[in-house]
Protein backbone atom coordinates (compact mmCIF):
# COMPACT_ATOMS: atom_id res chain seq x y z
CA UNK A 1 0.00 0.00 0.00
CA UNK A 2 2.76 2.44 0.90
CA UNK A 3 4.60 1.65 -2.35
CA UNK A 4 1.47 2.47 -4.32
CA UNK A 5 0.94 5.70 -2.37
CA UNK A 6 4.58 6.73 -2.86
CA UNK A 7 4.33 6.06 -6.59
CA UNK A 8 1.13 8.10 -6.77
CA UNK A 9 2.90 11.01 -5.08
CA UNK A 10 5.83 10.65 -7.49
CA UNK A 11 3.46 10.83 -10.48
CA UNK A 12 1.64 13.81 -9.04
CA UNK A 13 4.93 15.59 -8.40
CA UNK A 14 6.15 14.92 -11.94
CA UNK A 15 2.79 15.77 -13.49
CA UNK A 16 2.72 12.40 -15.27
CA UNK A 17 -0.30 10.19 -14.66
CA UNK A 18 1.29 7.00 -16.04
CA UNK A 19 -0.76 3.99 -16.95
CA UNK A 20 -2.79 2.00 -14.45
CA UNK A 21 -0.19 -0.78 -14.13
CA UNK A 22 2.45 1.77 -13.16
CA UNK A 23 0.15 3.52 -10.70
CA UNK A 24 -0.87 0.27 -9.01
CA UNK A 25 2.67 -1.03 -8.98
CA UNK A 26 1.79 -4.20 -10.91
CA UNK A 27 3.29 -5.37 -14.17
CA UNK A 28 1.09 -5.73 -17.23
CA UNK A 29 -0.45 -9.21 -17.04
CA UNK A 30 -2.37 -11.09 -19.68
CA UNK A 31 -5.87 -12.20 -18.72
CA UNK A 32 -4.62 -15.80 -18.43
CA UNK A 33 -1.80 -14.79 -16.10
CA UNK A 34 -4.16 -12.69 -14.02
CA UNK A 35 -6.65 -15.58 -13.75
CA UNK A 36 -3.84 -17.92 -12.68
CA UNK A 37 -2.71 -15.41 -10.04
CA UNK A 38 -6.27 -15.11 -8.69
CA UNK A 39 -6.65 -18.90 -8.65
CA UNK A 40 -3.43 -19.24 -6.66
CA UNK A 41 -4.73 -16.73 -4.09
CA UNK A 42 -8.18 -18.32 -3.67
CA UNK A 43 -9.20 -20.83 -1.03
CA UNK A 44 -9.14 -24.54 -1.90
CA UNK A 45 -12.35 -26.07 -3.33
CA UNK A 46 -14.92 -27.28 -0.84
CA UNK A 47 -15.85 -30.57 -2.48
CA UNK A 48 -19.10 -32.28 -3.47
CA UNK A 49 -20.48 -32.81 0.06
CA UNK A 50 -20.22 -29.11 0.90
CA UNK A 51 -21.80 -28.19 -2.44
CA UNK A 52 -24.66 -30.60 -1.76
CA UNK A 53 -25.17 -29.21 1.75
CA UNK A 54 -25.10 -25.56 0.63
CA UNK A 55 -27.60 -26.27 -2.17
CA UNK A 56 -29.95 -28.00 0.27
CA UNK A 57 -29.67 -25.16 2.79
CA UNK A 58 -30.42 -22.57 0.09
CA UNK A 59 -33.39 -24.62 -1.13
CA UNK A 60 -34.66 -24.89 2.46
CA UNK A 61 -34.40 -21.14 2.92
CA UNK A 62 -36.30 -20.62 -0.34
CA UNK A 63 -39.08 -23.03 0.63
CA UNK A 64 -39.37 -21.46 4.10
CA UNK A 65 -39.62 -18.03 2.47
CA UNK A 66 -42.41 -19.23 0.19
CA UNK A 67 -44.36 -20.66 3.13
CA UNK A 68 -44.02 -17.41 5.09
CA UNK A 69 -44.99 -15.38 2.01
CA UNK A 70 -48.11 -17.52 1.53
CA UNK A 71 -49.07 -16.65 5.11
CA UNK A 72 -48.84 -12.95 4.21
CA UNK A 73 -51.11 -13.43 1.20
CA UNK A 74 -50.17 -13.25 -2.46
CA UNK A 75 -53.04 -11.24 -3.91
CA UNK A 76 -53.36 -10.97 -7.67
CA UNK A 77 -51.24 -9.49 -10.42
CA UNK A 78 -53.34 -6.33 -10.46
CA UNK A 79 -53.58 -6.12 -6.65
CA UNK A 80 -50.48 -7.68 -5.08
CA UNK A 81 -50.34 -8.16 -1.34
CA UNK A 82 -47.49 -8.23 1.16
CA UNK A 83 -46.37 -11.74 0.26
CA UNK A 84 -46.13 -11.29 -3.50
CA UNK A 85 -42.50 -10.17 -3.86
CA UNK A 86 -41.15 -12.30 -1.01
CA UNK A 87 -42.81 -15.31 -2.65
CA UNK A 88 -41.29 -14.51 -6.05
CA UNK A 89 -37.80 -13.99 -4.59
CA UNK A 90 -38.08 -17.18 -2.52
CA UNK A 91 -39.22 -19.11 -5.58
CA UNK A 92 -36.19 -17.85 -7.52
CA UNK A 93 -33.88 -18.86 -4.65
CA UNK A 94 -35.43 -22.34 -4.58
CA UNK A 95 -35.17 -22.83 -8.34
CA UNK A 96 -31.54 -21.67 -8.41
CA UNK A 97 -30.66 -23.90 -5.45
CA UNK A 98 -32.22 -26.92 -7.13
CA UNK A 99 -30.45 -26.06 -10.39
CA UNK A 100 -27.16 -25.92 -8.49
CA UNK A 101 -28.01 -29.22 -6.82
CA UNK A 102 -28.69 -31.11 -10.04
CA UNK A 103 -26.94 -29.22 -12.83
CA UNK A 104 -24.20 -27.21 -11.17
CA UNK A 105 -22.46 -30.19 -9.61
CA UNK A 106 -21.49 -31.43 -13.06
CA UNK A 107 -19.92 -28.09 -13.96
CA UNK A 108 -16.56 -28.96 -12.41
CA UNK A 109 -16.26 -25.70 -10.50
CA UNK A 110 -16.38 -26.20 -6.76
CA UNK A 111 -17.15 -23.53 -4.23
CA UNK A 112 -14.47 -22.47 -1.79
CA UNK A 113 -13.89 -24.08 1.57
CA UNK A 114 -14.86 -22.09 4.62
CA UNK A 115 -12.06 -19.88 5.81
CA UNK A 116 -11.76 -17.23 8.52
CA UNK A 117 -13.14 -14.74 5.98
CA UNK A 118 -16.31 -16.84 5.73
CA UNK A 119 -17.28 -15.48 9.13
CA UNK A 120 -17.75 -12.09 7.51
CA UNK A 121 -20.81 -13.38 5.62
CA UNK A 122 -22.30 -14.74 8.86
CA UNK A 123 -21.57 -11.44 10.61
CA UNK A 124 -23.26 -9.53 7.76
CA UNK A 125 -26.31 -11.79 7.98
CA UNK A 126 -26.59 -11.38 11.75
CA UNK A 127 -26.39 -7.59 11.49
CA UNK A 128 -29.10 -7.70 8.82
CA UNK A 129 -31.30 -9.71 11.20
CA UNK A 130 -30.67 -7.06 13.87
CA UNK A 131 -31.87 -4.40 11.41
CA UNK A 132 -35.06 -6.34 10.73
CA UNK A 133 -35.65 -6.82 14.47
CA UNK A 134 -34.99 -3.16 15.39
CA UNK A 135 -36.82 -1.48 12.49
CA UNK A 136 -40.37 -1.93 13.85
CA UNK A 137 -39.20 -0.87 17.30
CA UNK A 138 -37.26 2.36 16.58
CA UNK A 139 -37.79 3.00 12.86
CA UNK A 140 -35.43 2.42 9.97
CA UNK A 141 -33.13 5.45 10.32
CA UNK A 142 -30.93 4.43 13.27
CA UNK A 143 -30.70 0.68 12.49
CA UNK A 144 -30.00 1.43 8.81
CA UNK A 145 -27.33 3.97 9.73
CA UNK A 146 -25.65 1.48 12.05
CA UNK A 147 -25.92 -1.35 9.52
CA UNK A 148 -24.41 0.73 6.73
CA UNK A 149 -21.61 1.91 8.99
CA UNK A 150 -20.76 -1.57 10.25
CA UNK A 151 -20.83 -3.06 6.75
CA UNK A 152 -18.71 -0.30 5.25
CA UNK A 153 -16.20 -0.03 8.09
CA UNK A 154 -15.78 -3.61 9.25
CA UNK A 155 -16.81 -5.65 6.22
CA UNK A 156 -15.75 -3.22 3.50
CA UNK A 157 -12.62 -1.82 5.13
CA UNK A 158 -13.53 1.83 4.56
CA UNK A 159 -11.98 4.58 6.66
CA UNK A 160 -13.93 5.94 9.62
CA UNK A 161 -14.69 9.15 7.75
CA UNK A 162 -15.80 7.42 4.54
CA UNK A 163 -17.93 4.87 6.40
CA UNK A 164 -19.65 7.64 8.36
CA UNK A 165 -20.24 9.83 5.30
CA UNK A 166 -21.50 7.01 3.08
CA UNK A 167 -23.78 5.68 5.81
CA UNK A 168 -25.42 9.05 6.30
CA UNK A 169 -25.80 9.53 2.54
CA UNK A 170 -27.40 6.10 2.10
CA UNK A 171 -29.93 6.63 4.90
CA UNK A 172 -30.79 10.16 3.72
CA UNK A 173 -31.24 8.83 0.17
CA UNK A 174 -33.50 6.00 1.35
CA UNK A 175 -35.50 8.44 3.45
CA UNK A 176 -35.91 10.81 0.50
CA UNK A 177 -36.93 8.02 -1.87
CA UNK A 178 -39.15 5.83 0.30
CA UNK A 179 -40.63 8.22 2.87
CA UNK A 180 -40.77 11.59 1.11
CA UNK A 181 -40.96 10.45 -2.53
CA UNK A 182 -43.03 7.29 -2.45
CA UNK A 183 -44.80 7.77 0.87
CA UNK A 184 -44.30 4.15 1.95
CA UNK A 185 -45.32 2.90 5.37
CA UNK A 186 -41.81 1.93 6.52
CA UNK A 187 -41.51 2.58 10.26
CA UNK A 188 -39.54 5.80 10.75
CA UNK A 189 -38.76 8.31 13.47
CA UNK A 190 -38.94 11.58 11.55
Residue pairs with C-beta under 8 A, 6 or more apart in sequence:
3 25
4 23
4 24
4 25
7 18
7 22
7 23
7 25
8 23
11 17
11 18
11 22
11 23
17 23
21 27
21 28
29 37
42 112
43 112
43 113
43 115
44 112
44 113
45 110
45 111
45 112
45 113
46 54
46 110
46 111
46 112
46 113
46 114
47 110
47 113
48 105
48 110
50 110
50 111
50 113
51 100
51 104
51 105
51 110
51 111
52 101
52 105
54 100
54 111
55 97
55 98
55 100
55 101
55 104
55 105
56 97
56 101
58 93
58 94
58 96
58 97
58 100
59 93
59 94
59 97
59 98
59 101
61 90
61 93
61 97
62 90
62 91
62 92
62 93
62 94
62 95
62 97
63 90
63 94
64 90
65 86
65 87
65 89
65 90
65 93
66 87
66 90
66 91
66 94
68 83
68 86
68 90
69 83
69 84
69 86
69 87
69 90
70 83
70 87
71 83
72 81
72 82
72 83
72 86
73 81
73 82
73 83
74 80
74 81
74 83
74 84
74 87
75 81
75 83
75 84
120 155
123 154
123 155
124 151
124 155
127 147
127 150
127 151
128 147
130 143
130 147
131 143
131 144
131 146
131 147
134 142
134 143
135 143
135 144
135 186
135 187
136 187
138 189
139 187
139 188
139 189
139 190
140 171
140 174
140 186
140 187
140 188
141 171
141 175
141 188
141 189
141 190
142 189
144 170
144 171
144 174
145 167
145 168
145 171
148 163
148 166
148 167
148 170
148 171
149 163
149 164
149 167
152 158
152 162
152 163
152 166
152 167
153 160
153 163
156 163
158 166
175 188
175 190
178 184
178 186
179 186
179 188
